[in-house]
Amino acid sequence: MHDDQPSAPDASIYQACLAEAAQAGQALMGGMVSTARQALQLRDATARDYHERNALSHALHLLGKHEANLVERYPRALEAAFAEAGSGERAKPASTTMSLSFDQLELMDESQVQDRVQKARAEQIVLHAADQELAELNTLICAAQGLKTVQPERNPLRPEIYVKALQDVIAQTLVSAPTRLAWMQHMCDALSKQLGGTYTHVTQRLRASGVRAASYAVIQTPDVAASAAAARAAAASAEAAAQADQPDEAELDELLTVDKLRQLLAGELDLAKLPMHRAVPVPQPAPARPEPPKAKTKSRDQDFDHTVPAALDALEEMDQVDQAMQRLAERHAAGASHAPVRTETVRGQLRHDARGVGQVLGLEVVGLMVENIANDPRLLPPVQKAVRDMEPALMRLAMIDPRFFSDKEHPARRLLDEVTQRSLAYDTVHATGFAEFLRPLQLAVGQLSGSAIESAAPFEAALDALAQVWGDHQQSDRQQREQAVRALLQAEQRNLLAEKLRNDILSWPDAARAPTEIMAFVCGPWVQVMAQARLADRAGSGDPGGYAGLVPSLLWSAQPNLARNNIAKLTKLIPALLAKLREGLKTIDYPLVRANPFFEKLISLHQRAFEPPAAAAAGAAPPPAIATSLAPEPPAPWLAPAEAQQSGFMEMPEAFKTSVPAAVDSRMDSMSGVPLSETGVAVGSWVELLNDGQWVRTQLTWASPHGTLFLFTSTAGSTQSMTRRLLDALLSEGKLRVVAVQHVVDGALDAVAQTAMRNSVDTKP
């Protein structure tokens, strides 16, 4: 066997290595405590401030007090962390401390921010340690797990796991946050220097046990290549923008730390009175065209409120569309080459006018947010340009009202969100409906760019006008979707009740002796009949329609050995039984072609009951009975033909029926706007669905309350609905792919928070 071929997994070797690494944690902690003690003693000896010396002395005292517990607990913490990291195939992200979202930051106080930054700084110190030793260990630890290629996230000994265990152990000491952070800073310095030795020891142990390294594989799919190209383009664009910006841009970036961003969101930075920490020299822009006096007419906000809807209404008049679009195109072409200069001019002027850190920081957040949105490869170029053109208005707004960063209901935030989310409906600029989407957007952005932003009113007016125009186009689509939702709600209610009735029937003693085909019918379409009758019943009767009372007679008649004992009863029962069965199936529009095999089987069983016992035994063996433990598999949610037509229901392809268990449909994951635990698809997510050989851009617009049925709506207004089982199958087969789970604006603001965290970590404490 060649050396480049990974060895077969050996659970005993793998577990032994983890156990040894956990036990080595005792020596690791001893070294970390020793290093921390020396560093704290040095700082204590050189500190000039009384309060600082007092805090350092207290931290030293507590470190000595808890040293024995730290050394004892760290190996156990490592063992638990290793087990958790290696328990599932889908590993957690490599670093959770750096992954700070905008929404999380808004809820944090100053001490929580400092704690988070210090933990992230400590984690980064360890993450960059022992790179060479870790790379070699990854090849062997993955091979020991039976992996053919290296998957670093599957290595339970990766550095962040050691940091997590360290944080857990220190948290158990219940010391104050300043003491905890002082310990972490110096302990992580020591850990980063000691991990290389630990990795080398484990690597030698694996090689000595005959483990051969897995290989690193870099496979770049077209999608990955496109993403990489987009990332390179975005980086180049960002670099060009940075070079073209003001000379003190680097100094301004230092303002964007997690603590400052939190203060901005909390309203703790006085926009008008807080003095600047540094002067911000900028080139003076060219004189702007003078604004007409406001006193002569109504306010700008009022003017915007009237002009935007009027402009959009005019655009909707078919005889004016071509002329309006031609004028709009001419204006855009004339101003296209000057748009970047104008934006930079506005930014420079606003920075020059800024009177506080809050205003300067707000401008920086706007710039980063817009850059993140405009570089999002999911947005089409005209939409990216519209977002960039909106930047001057957003910067003016940030000077007076930064609430739109954190308030998702702020008109400016809603406008950005509505524009970007709606634009995801279109995969190309030639897609049906994109031109109708873009025309009013360009007009609204043009009006915003030329308005004096003195409040959020212009954004609210633009949002209302766009919602009206876009809503008119989608009124018929909305009605169709509402009809589909009603049909699916009815289907889910009936299916849930049918499942309960099915379980009740399976508990009957007679069910264990009934033929398989008969029980499949009773537990399938017939419980649907019973459920439909109960949902439609307003009188509160125990058995509306008598469909439940029919089941015992049906099961008895389908067992020839029993029915033969009372031929008179069977003779009288058969006509009424068959008539009642057909009557019940009509109530749910069950296709007769699907019911015919059941009726044929039932009639053959009845005929066998009329034969003498000897003849029946000679003619054919009795149908096999089923036990309750071998009950029919839960049927997939069923829709009546009318419900399926109204919602565009997609049947499960035969190829999928054997690969995905039907029991998946019985999972009751509540949606409520929260991503599904296993699919990552949430209501509002845009996806691409392979339908009849064509990729269709569509949106998950509704999920049933119990997560069993899902409704997708395409840009053309057509609907497709499916079961959870089919959704899982399409995802696993690559025939449904998610375009966007998180909203574009939310992702852009999260990226701003990530930038603030990186700046905070890179800044010396």
Buried (B, 14 or more C-beta within 10 A) or exposed (E): EEEEEBBEBBEEBBBBBBEEBBEBBBBBBBBBBBBBBEBBEEBBEEBEEEEEBEBBBBBBEBBEEBBEEBBEBBBBBBBBBBEBBBEEEEBEEBBEBBBBBBBEBBEBEEEBBBBBBBBBBBBBBBBEBBEEBBEBBBBBBBBBBBBEBBBBBBBBBBBBBBBBBBBBBBEEBEBEEBBBBBBBBBBBBBBBBBBBBBBBBBBEBBEEBEBBBBEEEEEEEEEEEEEEEBEEEBEEEBEEBEEEBBEBBEEBBBBBBBBBBBBBBBEEBEBEEBEEEEEBEBEEBEEEEEEEEEEEEEEBBEBBBEBBBEBBBEBBEEEEBEEBBEEBEEEBEEEEEEBEEBBBBBBBBBBBEBBBBBBBBBBBBBBBBBBBBBBBEBBBEBBBBBBBBBBBBBBBBBBBBBBBBBBEEBBBBBBBBBBBBBBBBBBEEEBEBBBBBBBBBBBBBBBBBBBBBBBBBBBBBBBBBBBBBBEEBBEEBEEBBEEBBEBBBBBBBBBBBBBEBBEBBBEBEBBBBBBBBBBBBBBBBBBBBBBBBBEEEEEEEEEBBEBBEBBEBBBBBBBBEBBBEEEEEBEEBBEEBBEBBEBBBEBBEBEEEEBEEBBEBBEBBBEBBBBEEEEBEEEEEEBEBBEEEEBBEBBBBBBBEEBBEBBBBBEBEEEBBEEBEBEBBBBEBEBEEEBBEBBEBBBBBBBBBBBEEEEBBBBBBBBBBBBBBBBBBBBEBBBBBBBBBBBBBBBEBEBBEBBBBBBBBBBBBBBBBBBBBBBBBEEEE
